[in-house]
Amino acid sequence: VQLQASGGGLVQAGGSLQLSCATSGFTLDYYGIVWYRQAPGNEREGLLCISGSGITTYYEDSVKGRFNISRDNDKNTVYLQMNSLKPEDTGVYYCRSSNYWGQGTQVTVSS
């Protein structure tokens, strides 16, 4: 089982980024994916998840209305669309399914 997060980078405040979580080694259709963020000096926090049936649950109020999660089971990939980015969104973003974690991708939002 492998998960690989990608798509991070440097963006100005107000901009957008789309992260991808590519999975392999299991049938994505049946599993949920959770996106996490770890800001510098902070603990890793769960942001939102998408269930196997496509239902989104937000864990962090600050991303509601700005971040959206979607999945393409044919491509074994889950996406995190991040809009209206703020400097406080800076951090390393990880995806997780069950006990498996991706390696993280850095997102830096400049003011």
N, C-alpha and C positions, 0 to 999 in steps of 0.2 A: 504494500500500500504506500502510495506516495501522493503528497500534495505539494504543489509548487505555486507560490504566490508571485505575481509579477505585475508590472505596470506602474510602479512607484516612480517618483521623480520630484523635481523642483517646480513649484507652480506659485504664481502670485495669488494673494488673497482675492477671493471672488471667482477664482478659476475652477476648473473641473479636471478630474482624473478618473479613469476607469481602471480598477484593479481586476486581475483575473486570478482565479484559483484553479489550476489545472490538476485533475486527479487521475490516478491510474491504480490498477490493482484491485479495484472493487467496482461494483455496479452502483454508480452515483444515484440512480433513480430512487433507491430505497433509503437514502441517507440525507440527513440535514447537514448544512454547512454553517459554521459560525465564523464571523469576522471579528477579530480583536485588534486593539490598538495598544501599543505601549509607548507612551510619551517619555521623553528623557526624564529620568529620575523617578518615574512613577511605575506602579504595578500594571501589568497587562489587564486591560478591561474589555469585557465583551460589549460589542456595539449592536449587532443585529444578527439574525440568523434566517435561513430559509429552510423549511422542512422538505422532506422528500416529495410531498404533495404540492409544494410551491407556496406555502403560507409563510409570510414574513412576520417576524416578531422583533420588535425593537427592545434593546436592553438599556440603551443610553438615550436620554431625552434630547441631548444636544445635537444629535444627528438626524432626528426626525424631521422630515420635510426637505432634507438636503441629501441624504444618502439613500440609495435604493439598491436592493439586492435582487439578482435574477439568476436563473440557471438554464443551461443548455445541456440536457442530458446526452444528446447525440454527440456533443463535443466533450463530454465529461468535464465541464467547466462551469464554475460559478463566478459571477461578476459582481463587483461592487462599484456602482456609479456614485461618484462623490461630486456634488455640486456646491457652489457657494462656499468654497473652502475658506477656512479661517486659520490664522497662525496656530491656534490651539489644537488644530487637527494634526499638527506635526507629530510624527512618531513612526514606529515600525508597525506595519500592518501584517497580521497573521491570519491564516484560515485554519480551521480545525474541523475534522469530522470524526466523531467518536473519540478515540484516544490518539488520533494521528494529527500531527501539526505540519503545516508548511513552514518553510524556512524564514519567511518574512520578507517584506519589501518596504523600503524607506520612502516615506512621503514627507516632504518639507514644504511648508507653506510660508512664503515670505510676505511681510507686511508692506 
